[in-house]
Amino acid sequence: MAALTLININWQLEANASAHHTDKYSSTELIVRRGQAFTIILTFNRALQTGESLTFTAETGPQPSLQAKTQAVFDISSTASNSTWSAVQQSTNSSSVSISISSPANAAIGRYKLSVQPASGGRASHRTLGTFVLLFNPWSSGDDVFMPDSSERKEYVLEEFGILFVGNVNYIHRRGWNYGQFQGDILNICLSILDRSLSYRQDPATDVSRRDDPNYVGRVLSAMVNSNDDNGVVLGNWSGNYSGGTSPGSWNGSVEILQKWKDAGFRPVRYGQCWVFASVLTTVLRCLGIPTRVISNFNSAHDADRNLSVDIYYDESGNHLNMGSDSVWNFHVWNESWFTRSDLGPSYNGWQILDSTPQERSAGIYQCGPASLIAIKEGDVDLEYDCPFVFAEVNADRISWTYDIRRRQAKPISSETKSIGQFISTKAVGSYARVDVTNNYKYGEGSRKEREVYEKARTKLGRVYGFSATSEKRPEIDQKPDISGKFKVDGSLQIGKDVSLILVLRNLTSDAKTVKANLTAWTIVYTGKPIHKVWKDSLSATFASEEEKQFPVKITYAEYQQNLTGDNMIRVTALCQVESGIDVVVERNITLDNPDLVMQVPSDAKVNEPVNVEVIFTNPLDQEVKDCVLLAEGSDLVKGKLEIEIPSLQSRQTSKIPFEIIPTKSGTKQLLVNFSCDKFPDVKAFETINVAN
């Protein structure tokens, strides 16, 4: 009888992809999820005889080993195993054998090589069948990333587009994003990210063996999405000057960024800011099967010295001083991923915070998390990983100081316990609505429980860093303020128009008070970093008992237009010096609206049939705008990115830009457009399109 020889393997790509929820990937390779069986059909030169056996080997990484669980050797068995690799013969049709192969729910994810060794009459020949990719499995109850709700799985694993929330506490607005985790070569690029990490370079065998744990994989990726230590994907830039790269505000999606990283020989892509890092990390984590969402935190603290307070300094004119490393960002964007924490215990399972924006080093490199969301809410800042930093982002106290430059003396003037960590937001499941998740991060501001948790966190940190929870950097404010103040907006806030505000000051005492105020306005980036002073003024007034007065503030377009950054943000500050009282800072960050970009697109379309789109932009300025470009992208709607150059627009002129897209896959899709010119860097719009077969 002829030796048993393998002639063909049928990977059952379509059936396996459908069963494993991997049918959206653009690949001719088998992609399956761990802890779930997949079927292959092997065809031999003849039928298997009694006594002949098949032994399979599945292995991953450069140094596969049984001990590290990166190699598995298994024979045909009568039943599948939940805890080990196994193969069950399902049926035989003459020379073809249908085999069901199961992986354990805790197998390392990655690309595997599968081989078979038929044995007959003591003779055995080893044959490589090919490769397949094994992913995390949120559909499997035995997997650490199991997510029981099907609508949440659809949103946090399978959705290829979404929205981010940006702006400031007074003005939250939406920005579309194309995650595109199933597009083109993205899965291979995501696996390359793991293989280029510092952990892999230092010890490839151990790194691959630890890819069974989403906790480990998430932490590695939080380091690799930024470029700081490891030539990772994106180089951060918060200077306001983005020459030599792409302005962070211009990106509309992750696919182009990840593809550029690969095409440049894995050199960092210039440039990103927090929402870019978070969105790229979302793409990579969803691609590998870890449920992930994007979180925006408004008035987000950057507590550099780990004492759970941020210190902000002003000079006597009301200008922000660059003293210390603490800051308060208008908003900051990070990720939450869903998995269990075997290292902490089941009470800390669920959403875990990961942050790939390079802010502070953790274990020597720029990475952050995973920090358990429950640990943050309960003040358990002594738990892994990076809980003190995340806790401070949402719940630090803010202390304002005036600094006398001549005397080199700092004086505390206010301490706020409620201003940090507001309107913490994420996209709703299945819609573009904003969901406020602030209560997931902390108890109600002003409640006794919130203060108890804050003091608990300070006490735990004090033990680690050797300070007293009651004294360190907790200055006593000598007296209560005699006046209160606020800036009110008076009219619309639009680029091209003057900014009109009203400073409202009120005497809180029954005595007459004289107040002198120094007012400044600076253009800023969203992190609060001042870029250029564009306006200043001063006033002096006497207030009768409990009197309120209003003072108009006008900053003209001519004053701010040359120095506005792509964030469209201006910070207005009044440092009020009260006779025989303590200084009071009144401050407001404002975001100016871009002009409208209108996209007209049918809500329904069909695969492979052209769709006509029209984008309309009107120049609102009294001057010409030049260097106009429209960019369009969308997974399964536009191949790569569409770029259209547009002639200069005269004052008040309207441009109607038509173009055509051809959908390639069915489902709900998102089309994003970005209009740029010399006066408006990134004006955005997005629409969803339902594509039928």
matplotlib code that plots the C-alpha trace (Angstrom):
import matplotlib.pyplot as plt

x = [0.0, 1.3, 2.5, -0.2, 0.5, -1.2, -2.4, -4.5, -5.8, -9.1, -9.1, -12.9, -12.2, -15.8, -17.5, -14.8, -14.7, -18.5, -18.5, -15.6, -16.9, -13.8, -15.5, -14.8, -11.0, -9.4, -7.3, -6.9, -5.4, -7.5, -8.3, -10.0, -10.6, -9.3, -11.4, -13.6, -13.3, -12.5, -12.8, -10.3, -10.6, -7.4, -7.3, -4.8, -3.7, -5.9, -8.3, -7.1, -6.8, -7.4, -4.3, -3.2, -3.1, -2.6, -0.6, -0.9, 1.5, 0.5, 3.2, 3.8, 6.8, 10.5, 11.2, 8.1, 8.1, 5.7, 6.7, 6.0, 2.7, 3.7, 3.8, 1.1, 1.3, -2.0, -3.5, -7.0, -9.2, -12.9, -13.9, -12.7, -10.9, -11.6, -8.1, -5.7, -5.4, -7.3, -8.5, -11.7, -12.3, -15.8, -16.3, -14.4, -15.3, -13.0, -9.6, -10.9, -11.0, -12.9, -11.0, -12.3, -9.4, -9.9, -7.6, -7.7, -9.4, -6.1, -3.9, -1.4, -2.7, -0.8, 0.2, 0.5, 2.1, 0.0, 1.6, 0.5, 2.3, 0.5, 1.8, 1.2, 3.1, 5.7, 6.5, 5.8, 6.2, 6.0, 4.0, 3.4, -0.2, 0.3, -0.4, -3.4, -4.0, -5.5, -7.2, -8.9, -12.5, -15.1, -17.8, -16.3, -17.2, -13.9, -11.8, -10.5, -12.0, -15.5, -18.2, -21.7, -23.8, -24.0, -24.7, -21.6, -19.5, -20.8, -19.8, -16.5, -15.1, -16.7, -17.5, -15.0, -15.9, -16.9, -16.8, -14.5, -15.5, -13.2, -13.4, -13.7, -16.2, -18.3, -18.3, -18.1, -18.2, -17.9, -15.2, -15.6, -12.9, -12.3, -10.8, -10.7, -9.4, -10.5, -9.0, -6.2, -3.1, -4.1, -4.1, -0.5, 0.6, -1.0, 1.0, 4.1, 3.6, 3.8, 6.9, 8.7, 8.1, 10.9, 9.6, 9.9, 13.3, 14.6, 13.2, 11.1, 10.2, 8.8, 7.0, 5.2, 4.2, 2.7, 0.4, -2.2, -3.0, -4.9, -3.4, 0.1, -0.8, -2.6, 0.3, 2.8, 0.6, 0.1, 3.9, 4.1, 1.5, 3.7, 7.2, 9.1, 11.1, 10.7, 10.2, 6.5, 3.7, 3.1, 5.3, 3.6, 3.8, 2.1, 4.1, 1.6, 4.2, 3.7, 6.1, 7.8, 4.7, 0.9, -1.0, -2.6, -6.0, -5.8, -6.1, -9.5, -8.6, -6.1, -5.6, -3.5, -1.3, -0.7, 0.0, 2.4, 4.3, 4.8, 5.6, 8.3, 10.1, 8.4, 9.5, 7.2, 4.5, 4.5, 2.4, -0.2, -1.9, -4.0, -7.1, -4.8, -3.0, -6.2, -7.9, -4.9, -4.8, -8.6, -7.9, -5.1, -7.0, -10.2, -8.3, -6.8, -10.2, -10.0, -13.3, -12.2, -13.8, -12.5, -12.9, -12.7, -12.1, -12.6, -10.4, -8.0, -5.2, -1.5, -0.1, 3.6, 4.6, 2.1, 0.6, -3.0, -3.0, -2.1, -0.5, -1.1, 0.9, 0.1, 2.2, 0.8, -0.5, -2.6, -0.2, 0.2, 3.7, 5.6, 6.5, 6.5, 5.3, 1.6, -1.0, -4.7, -5.7, -8.9, -9.6, -7.7, -8.5, -7.6, -9.0, -11.0, -10.6, -12.7, -11.0, -10.5, -7.7, -6.3, -3.4, -5.7, -8.7, -12.2, -13.5, -11.3, -12.6, -14.3, -13.2, -9.4, -7.8, -5.0, -3.4, -0.8, -0.3, 3.3, 2.9, 4.9, 7.2, 6.0, 8.6, 11.1, 9.1, 6.2, 3.3, 0.2, -2.2, -4.1, -5.6, -8.8, -11.7, -13.1, -9.7, -9.8, -13.3, -12.5, -9.1, -7.1, -4.1, -1.6, -2.7, -1.1, -0.8, -0.4, -3.5, -2.1, -1.7, -5.2, -6.8, -5.3, -6.5, -10.1, -10.0, -6.9, -7.4, -6.5, -4.5, -3.9, -0.9, 0.3, 4.1, 6.0, 8.9, 11.0, 10.7, 10.5, 7.6, 4.5, 1.2, -1.8, -5.0, -7.5, -8.1, -10.7, -11.9, -14.5, -13.1, -10.9, -12.5, -15.8, -18.2, -16.1, -17.6, -17.8, -19.9, -23.2, -23.6, -25.2, -25.6, -23.7, -25.1, -22.7, -22.8, -21.5, -19.4, -18.1, -19.9, -17.9, -14.7, -15.7, -18.4, -20.4, -18.3, -19.0, -20.2, -18.7, -17.9, -15.9, -13.8, -13.3, -12.0, -9.7, -8.2, -7.8, -5.9, -3.6, -2.9, -1.9, 0.3, 1.8, 3.0, 4.7, 6.2, 6.9, 4.7, 2.0, -1.5, -2.6, 0.3, 2.2, 1.4, -2.0, -1.5, -3.9, -5.7, -5.5, -9.0, -12.1, -12.3, -14.1, -15.3, -16.5, -16.2, -17.0, -16.7, -20.0, -20.0, -21.8, -22.6, -21.3, -17.8, -16.7, -13.4, -13.3, -15.4, -14.5, -14.7, -17.2, -17.3, -18.5, -16.5, -19.0, -17.6, -19.5, -18.7, -19.4, -19.1, -21.1, -18.2, -17.2, -14.3, -11.8, -10.7, -7.9, -7.9, -5.3, -6.7, -4.9, -5.9, -3.6, -4.0, -3.4, -3.2, -5.8, -3.3, -3.5, 0.0, 0.0, 1.2, 0.9, -0.5, -3.0, -4.7, -4.3, -6.2, -6.7, -9.5, -10.2, -13.5, -15.1, -17.9, -20.6, -21.9, -22.8, -22.7, -22.3, -20.7, -20.2, -17.3, -17.3, -14.3, -13.6, -10.8, -10.8, -10.2, -7.2, -5.7, -6.0, -6.0, -2.3, -1.7, -4.7, -3.6, -5.5, -7.3, -9.1, -8.7, -8.2, -7.8, -9.0, -7.8, -8.5, -6.3, -8.3, -6.4, -8.7, -7.8, -6.8, -8.1, -6.7, -6.3, -9.0, -8.4, -11.3, -10.6, -12.4, -11.1, -13.1, -13.2, -14.0, -16.3, -15.0, -17.4, -19.9, -18.9, -22.0, -21.9, -24.8, -24.8, -27.7, -28.4, -28.7, -26.4, -25.6, -22.3, -20.3, -22.7, -21.4, -22.7, -22.6, -21.4, -21.3, -19.5, -20.3, -18.1, -18.6, -15.8, -17.2, -14.2, -13.8, -10.7, -9.7, -8.8, -6.1, -4.5, -7.8, -7.8, -10.6, -9.8, -12.3, -12.0, -14.1, -13.6, -15.2, -16.3, -13.0, -9.8, -7.1, -7.8, -9.4, -7.7, -9.2, -7.6, -10.0, -9.4, -9.1, -12.3, -13.1, -14.9, -18.4, -17.9, -19.4, -17.7, -19.6, -17.3, -18.7, -17.1, -18.0, -17.5, -18.1, -18.9, -17.2, -18.9, -22.4, -23.3, -23.4, -20.4, -19.0, -17.7, -15.4, -14.3, -11.7, -11.4, -8.2, -7.1, -4.6, -7.1, -9.0, -6.7, -9.1, -12.9, -14.6, -17.8, -19.0, -22.1, -23.2, -24.3, -26.2, -24.8, -27.0, -25.8]
y = [0.0, 3.5, 5.7, 8.1, 11.4, 14.7, 16.2, 19.2, 21.3, 23.2, 25.8, 26.3, 30.1, 31.3, 28.9, 29.4, 33.2, 33.4, 31.2, 33.1, 36.6, 37.3, 37.6, 41.3, 40.9, 41.5, 38.3, 35.0, 33.5, 31.7, 34.0, 32.4, 33.2, 31.2, 28.8, 28.0, 25.1, 25.6, 23.0, 22.0, 19.3, 17.3, 15.3, 12.4, 10.1, 7.4, 6.7, 6.4, 2.8, 1.4, 2.0, 5.0, 8.2, 12.0, 14.1, 17.9, 20.6, 24.3, 26.7, 30.4, 32.7, 32.3, 29.7, 27.7, 25.3, 23.1, 24.5, 28.1, 27.0, 28.4, 24.9, 22.2, 18.6, 16.7, 13.6, 12.9, 12.5, 11.5, 14.8, 18.4, 19.9, 23.2, 23.5, 22.2, 22.1, 19.1, 17.6, 15.7, 13.8, 14.8, 12.8, 10.9, 10.8, 8.3, 10.1, 13.4, 13.9, 16.7, 17.7, 20.1, 21.8, 23.5, 25.9, 26.7, 30.0, 31.1, 30.4, 33.0, 35.1, 35.6, 33.9, 30.1, 27.5, 24.3, 21.0, 17.4, 14.1, 11.1, 7.9, 4.5, 1.2, 3.0, 5.4, 9.1, 12.2, 15.7, 18.2, 21.9, 22.8, 26.6, 29.4, 30.9, 33.8, 33.3, 36.2, 37.0, 35.9, 38.2, 35.6, 32.8, 32.7, 31.2, 34.0, 36.9, 39.3, 37.7, 40.4, 39.0, 41.7, 41.2, 44.9, 45.9, 43.3, 44.7, 48.3, 47.6, 44.9, 44.9, 48.6, 50.2, 53.8, 56.1, 59.6, 61.3, 64.1, 67.2, 70.9, 72.1, 72.0, 74.8, 73.4, 69.7, 68.7, 65.6, 64.4, 61.4, 58.7, 55.8, 52.9, 50.5, 47.5, 45.1, 47.0, 45.8, 44.9, 46.3, 42.9, 42.1, 45.6, 45.1, 41.8, 43.7, 46.2, 43.4, 42.0, 45.3, 46.1, 46.4, 43.4, 41.3, 42.6, 41.8, 38.3, 37.1, 33.7, 35.1, 38.0, 35.6, 33.3, 36.2, 37.1, 34.9, 37.8, 40.9, 42.7, 42.2, 42.8, 46.1, 47.4, 46.6, 48.3, 51.4, 51.8, 50.9, 53.3, 56.2, 56.4, 57.6, 54.6, 52.1, 53.7, 53.1, 54.2, 57.9, 60.8, 63.3, 67.1, 69.7, 72.8, 74.3, 74.0, 70.8, 71.4, 68.3, 66.2, 66.1, 68.3, 66.1, 67.7, 66.7, 62.9, 61.3, 57.7, 55.1, 53.1, 55.8, 56.2, 52.5, 52.0, 55.0, 53.5, 50.2, 51.8, 54.0, 50.9, 51.1, 54.7, 56.9, 58.9, 62.6, 63.9, 62.9, 64.2, 62.4, 61.6, 60.2, 57.9, 56.7, 56.1, 54.2, 52.1, 51.4, 50.1, 47.8, 46.4, 45.8, 44.2, 41.7, 41.0, 43.1, 45.1, 48.8, 52.2, 55.8, 58.0, 61.9, 63.6, 67.4, 69.5, 66.6, 66.9, 66.1, 65.5, 65.2, 64.9, 62.3, 64.2, 64.3, 68.1, 70.3, 73.6, 76.5, 79.7, 83.3, 86.4, 89.7, 90.5, 87.3, 85.5, 81.7, 80.9, 77.9, 76.7, 73.0, 70.2, 70.1, 71.2, 71.0, 69.9, 71.2, 67.6, 64.4, 61.2, 57.6, 54.1, 51.6, 47.9, 45.1, 42.1, 40.3, 41.1, 37.8, 39.8, 41.8, 39.6, 39.4, 42.5, 44.6, 42.9, 44.9, 48.2, 48.8, 52.2, 52.3, 55.5, 55.6, 59.3, 59.8, 61.9, 60.2, 57.2, 54.0, 51.4, 53.5, 53.9, 55.9, 53.5, 53.8, 51.1, 48.9, 50.6, 49.1, 51.5, 50.1, 50.7, 54.4, 54.9, 53.3, 55.1, 51.9, 53.8, 51.2, 48.7, 48.0, 49.8, 53.6, 54.1, 57.3, 59.1, 58.1, 58.9, 62.4, 63.0, 62.7, 63.8, 65.9, 69.1, 72.3, 74.9, 78.4, 80.5, 84.0, 84.3, 87.5, 87.2, 89.9, 88.4, 84.8, 84.2, 82.0, 82.6, 80.3, 82.0, 79.3, 75.5, 73.8, 70.2, 69.9, 71.4, 68.5, 65.5, 66.7, 65.4, 62.1, 60.9, 58.1, 57.2, 55.4, 51.8, 51.9, 55.6, 58.9, 60.1, 61.1, 59.0, 60.5, 58.0, 60.4, 58.4, 55.3, 57.1, 58.8, 59.4, 62.6, 65.7, 67.4, 64.2, 62.8, 59.5, 61.3, 63.2, 59.9, 58.2, 61.1, 61.1, 57.3, 57.7, 60.4, 58.2, 55.2, 57.4, 59.0, 55.6, 55.0, 58.4, 59.4, 62.4, 63.2, 62.9, 66.0, 68.3, 67.8, 70.6, 71.3, 75.0, 76.9, 79.7, 82.6, 84.0, 83.6, 85.7, 89.1, 88.9, 86.4, 86.6, 84.9, 85.5, 85.3, 84.9, 87.7, 86.6, 83.8, 82.4, 81.9, 82.2, 85.4, 87.3, 89.4, 87.6, 89.4, 88.5, 90.1, 90.0, 89.8, 90.7, 90.7, 92.0, 89.2, 91.4, 94.2, 96.6, 98.7, 97.1, 98.5, 96.1, 96.3, 93.7, 92.8, 91.0, 88.9, 86.6, 84.0, 81.5, 78.0, 74.4, 72.1, 71.0, 74.5, 75.4, 79.2, 79.9, 83.7, 86.7, 88.4, 90.9, 92.6, 95.3, 96.5, 98.0, 99.5, 99.8, 100.4, 98.1, 99.0, 96.4, 93.2, 95.1, 93.4, 95.1, 94.0, 94.9, 94.3, 92.5, 92.5, 90.7, 91.4, 88.9, 91.0, 90.5, 86.7, 85.5, 85.1, 83.2, 80.9, 77.2, 74.4, 73.8, 77.2, 77.9, 81.2, 81.5, 84.7, 85.5, 88.3, 88.5, 90.6, 92.3, 93.3, 96.0, 94.3, 91.0, 87.9, 87.9, 86.2, 84.5, 84.5, 82.4, 81.0, 78.8, 79.4, 77.3, 79.2, 77.5, 76.7, 77.6, 74.9, 72.2, 70.7, 67.2, 66.0, 62.3, 59.8, 57.8, 54.5, 53.0, 49.7, 47.7, 48.5, 51.2, 54.8, 57.3, 61.1, 63.3, 67.1, 69.1, 72.8, 75.4, 79.1, 81.5, 83.7, 86.1, 89.6, 88.3, 85.6, 82.1, 80.2, 76.7, 75.0, 71.1, 68.6, 65.2, 62.3, 58.8, 56.0, 52.2, 50.3, 53.6, 55.2, 53.3, 55.0, 58.8, 61.1, 64.5, 67.4, 70.7, 73.7, 77.2, 80.1, 81.5, 85.2, 86.8, 85.2, 82.9, 79.4, 76.3, 73.2, 70.2, 67.1, 63.7, 60.0, 57.1, 53.3, 51.2, 47.8, 46.1, 46.2, 47.5, 50.9, 53.0, 56.4, 58.9, 61.6, 64.9, 67.4, 70.9, 72.9, 76.3, 79.0, 80.5, 77.3, 74.3, 71.5, 71.9, 68.5, 66.7, 63.1, 61.2, 57.6, 55.6, 52.3, 50.1, 47.2, 44.2]
z = [0.0, -0.9, 2.0, 3.2, 1.6, 1.9, -1.4, -0.4, 2.5, 2.4, 5.1, 4.9, 4.9, 4.4, 6.9, 9.6, 9.1, 9.5, 12.7, 14.2, 13.3, 11.2, 7.8, 7.7, 7.5, 4.1, 4.0, 2.2, 5.4, 7.9, 10.8, 13.9, 17.5, 20.5, 22.6, 19.6, 17.1, 13.4, 10.6, 7.9, 5.2, 4.4, 1.2, 1.0, -1.8, -0.4, 2.4, 6.0, 7.2, 10.7, 12.8, 10.8, 12.8, 12.3, 14.7, 14.5, 15.6, 16.1, 17.0, 17.2, 17.6, 16.7, 19.5, 20.0, 23.0, 24.8, 28.2, 27.1, 25.6, 22.2, 20.7, 21.0, 19.7, 19.6, 18.0, 16.9, 19.9, 20.4, 22.0, 22.0, 25.0, 26.6, 28.2, 25.5, 21.8, 20.3, 17.0, 16.4, 13.2, 12.0, 8.9, 6.2, 2.5, 0.8, 0.8, 2.4, 6.2, 8.0, 11.1, 13.9, 15.7, 19.0, 20.8, 24.5, 25.5, 27.0, 24.0, 23.0, 20.1, 16.9, 13.7, 14.0, 11.8, 11.5, 10.4, 10.3, 10.6, 9.2, 10.7, 9.0, 9.6, 11.7, 8.9, 9.5, 7.2, 8.5, 6.4, 6.9, 6.2, 6.3, 8.7, 10.4, 12.8, 16.2, 17.9, 21.3, 21.5, 23.1, 22.1, 24.3, 28.0, 28.8, 27.3, 29.5, 27.0, 27.0, 26.6, 27.2, 25.5, 21.7, 20.9, 22.9, 21.1, 17.8, 18.8, 20.6, 18.4, 15.0, 14.4, 12.0, 12.6, 15.4, 16.9, 19.5, 21.8, 21.9, 22.9, 26.4, 29.3, 27.9, 24.3, 23.6, 19.9, 17.9, 15.4, 13.2, 12.9, 10.6, 12.7, 9.7, 11.7, 9.0, 6.0, 3.7, 5.6, 9.0, 10.8, 9.6, 10.7, 14.1, 14.5, 13.4, 16.2, 18.7, 17.0, 17.1, 20.8, 23.3, 25.1, 22.0, 21.1, 24.6, 24.9, 21.9, 23.4, 26.7, 25.0, 22.6, 25.5, 27.4, 24.5, 26.1, 28.5, 27.3, 30.3, 28.9, 25.3, 26.2, 28.1, 25.3, 22.8, 25.0, 24.6, 20.9, 19.6, 20.6, 19.2, 22.3, 23.3, 20.5, 17.1, 17.6, 15.3, 16.0, 17.0, 19.3, 18.8, 20.9, 19.7, 17.4, 14.6, 12.5, 9.6, 8.4, 9.0, 9.1, 11.6, 14.2, 13.4, 9.8, 10.3, 9.8, 10.5, 11.6, 8.4, 6.6, 9.8, 10.2, 6.5, 6.5, 9.5, 7.6, 4.2, 5.8, 7.1, 10.5, 11.2, 13.3, 11.5, 12.2, 14.1, 16.6, 19.7, 22.3, 20.2, 17.4, 19.8, 21.4, 18.0, 16.6, 19.8, 19.3, 15.8, 17.0, 20.0, 18.2, 15.3, 17.8, 19.4, 22.6, 23.1, 23.2, 23.3, 23.3, 26.4, 26.5, 29.9, 30.1, 32.4, 32.5, 35.1, 34.3, 37.8, 37.3, 40.9, 42.1, 44.9, 43.5, 43.1, 40.1, 40.8, 38.3, 38.5, 37.4, 37.3, 38.5, 35.0, 34.9, 32.5, 33.0, 34.2, 33.0, 36.6, 37.6, 35.3, 36.3, 33.8, 33.1, 29.6, 28.1, 27.2, 27.1, 25.2, 26.2, 25.9, 27.9, 27.1, 28.5, 30.2, 33.5, 35.9, 37.2, 38.7, 40.9, 41.5, 40.0, 41.8, 39.4, 36.2, 33.4, 31.8, 32.0, 31.2, 28.6, 27.5, 24.6, 24.7, 26.0, 29.2, 32.0, 32.2, 33.7, 34.6, 32.6, 29.3, 28.0, 28.6, 30.8, 32.1, 32.2, 35.3, 36.5, 36.3, 39.6, 41.3, 40.1, 41.5, 44.8, 45.2, 45.1, 43.7, 45.0, 42.4, 39.0, 36.6, 36.8, 38.9, 40.6, 37.3, 36.0, 39.4, 39.3, 35.7, 36.8, 40.5, 41.4, 43.3, 41.4, 43.4, 41.8, 42.9, 42.2, 41.8, 42.5, 40.0, 41.8, 45.3, 44.0, 46.2, 45.5, 47.2, 47.0, 46.2, 45.5, 45.9, 43.8, 44.5, 41.7, 38.5, 37.4, 35.5, 34.0, 31.4, 30.9, 27.6, 25.2, 22.1, 22.8, 21.6, 18.2, 17.8, 17.7, 21.1, 23.9, 27.0, 30.2, 32.2, 34.9, 37.6, 36.5, 37.5, 40.8, 43.3, 42.9, 43.3, 46.6, 48.2, 51.4, 49.6, 46.9, 49.5, 51.5, 48.4, 47.6, 51.1, 50.9, 47.7, 49.2, 52.2, 50.0, 47.9, 51.0, 52.1, 48.8, 48.2, 51.8, 52.4, 54.9, 53.4, 55.3, 54.7, 51.5, 49.0, 50.7, 51.3, 53.6, 51.8, 54.3, 53.8, 51.7, 48.5, 48.7, 45.1, 42.6, 38.9, 35.6, 31.8, 29.9, 26.1, 24.3, 20.8, 18.6, 18.8, 15.2, 13.4, 11.4, 13.9, 16.9, 20.3, 22.6, 26.3, 29.5, 32.7, 35.6, 39.0, 42.2, 45.7, 48.2, 51.3, 52.9, 52.7, 49.7, 47.8, 45.2, 42.6, 40.0, 37.3, 34.7, 31.7, 29.1, 26.2, 24.8, 21.9, 23.3, 22.3, 23.8, 26.5, 27.9, 26.7, 25.9, 22.4, 21.9, 23.8, 21.5, 23.8, 27.2, 29.2, 32.7, 34.7, 38.1, 39.9, 43.3, 44.3, 46.8, 49.3, 47.3, 44.1, 40.7, 37.7, 34.1, 31.9, 28.1, 26.6, 22.8, 21.1, 17.4, 14.6, 13.5, 17.0, 17.1, 13.5, 12.9, 16.1, 16.4, 16.4, 14.7, 18.1, 17.6, 21.4, 23.3, 27.0, 28.7, 32.2, 34.7, 37.7, 40.2, 43.0, 45.8, 48.3, 51.6, 50.2, 48.4, 44.6, 42.6, 39.1, 36.7, 33.6, 30.6, 27.7, 24.5, 21.4, 18.1, 15.6, 12.1, 9.3, 8.3, 5.9, 4.4, 2.9, 0.8, 0.3, -0.2, 3.0, 1.0, -1.6, -3.3, -3.5, -6.7, -7.8, -8.0, -5.4, -6.1, -3.2, -3.0, -0.4, 0.1, 1.7, 2.0, 2.8, 5.7, 5.8, 4.3, 2.5, 0.1, 1.2, -0.7, -0.9, -0.6, -0.5, 0.2, 1.6, 1.7, 3.2, 4.5, 4.9, 2.0, 0.4, -0.8, -1.7, 0.4, 0.4, -2.1, -2.5, -4.5, -5.0, -5.1, -6.5, -4.2, -2.8, -2.6, 0.3, 0.9, -2.2, -2.1, -3.5, -4.4, -4.8, -6.4, -6.4, -6.8, -4.4, -5.1, -2.1, -2.1, 0.9, 2.4, 5.8, 7.6, 6.5, 7.5, 4.9, 6.3, 4.7, 5.7, 4.1, 4.6, 3.4, 4.6, 7.1, 8.2, 8.7, 9.3, 8.8, 9.1, 8.4, 8.3, 7.3, 7.5, 4.5, 4.5, 1.7, 0.5, -1.6]

ax = plt.figure().add_subplot(projection="3d")
ax.plot(x, y, z, "-o")
ax.set_aspect("equal")
plt.show()
